Amino acid sequence: MAFTCPQCGAVAKTRTSEMMSEETRRSYHQCQNILCGCTFTMITSIERYLTLPTPPATSDGFSYPETGLSGQPLR
């Protein structure tokens, strides 16, 4: 993912990132303008969920539908 350099406005590419928590990540960026060369970090975090999470998947990766074709709950 590319961002804009805060110093010169050129493209700044993500070089690496690390998880700080389950919902927060720190990423390291480098400006692609050779005359600038700015490097900086950004922190990305989940602010809020826009939809409710789906039911958890089973251990084999399969997840069960909540409703049948008629729209009636299965459970």
N, C-alpha and C positions, 0 to 999 in steps of 0.2 A: 504494500500500500504506500502511496506517495502523499506527502504533505507539502505545504508551502513553507519555505524557510522564513522564520520570523525576522531575520535581519535584512535579507535582500529580495525576498519574494520568489526566488527560483525554486525548482523542484527539490525537495529533500526526501531521500529514500530511507525506508526503514532498514536498519542493518541487523538488528536482533531484538528480542524481547524476552521478558521473564514474568512469570506469574508472581504476583504479590499476595493474592488470595484467590478464592474461587471466583470472585466477581471483579477483580482488579488486576490490570496488567501494566507493567512499565515497558515502554519501547524506546529504543535508541535510534536516532535519525541523523543523517549527514546530508548537508547541502551539496548539490551537484554542481554548483557554480564554483569553478576552481579558484576564482579570485576572492570568494567569500570563505568557503570551507567550514562554516558554522556546524557544530555538532550539538545536539540537545536531546533531552529526554521528554517523553510525554507519558502521562498516566491516563489510561482508559479504564472506565468503571461503568458498571451497569447502574443507570440512574433509576429506572423503573421498568416493570414488565408491562407490555401493552396487551398481552393476552395471557390467560392462565396456562401454566405448564400442562403438557399432556401427561397422562398416567405413566408411571415409571415402567420401563421395559423389563422383561424377565431376564434371567441370567444368560439366556441364549440369544438375546437381542430382539426377541419377538415382543410386540406390544399388542394388547387386546383392544379391540374397538369398544367404545362406550355405548354405542347404539347400533341397532340392527338396520336393515334396509328400510324398515317402516318408520324409523326414527324413535322407536321405543327403547328405553334403557335395557341393556342386556343383563344387568345385575340387579 
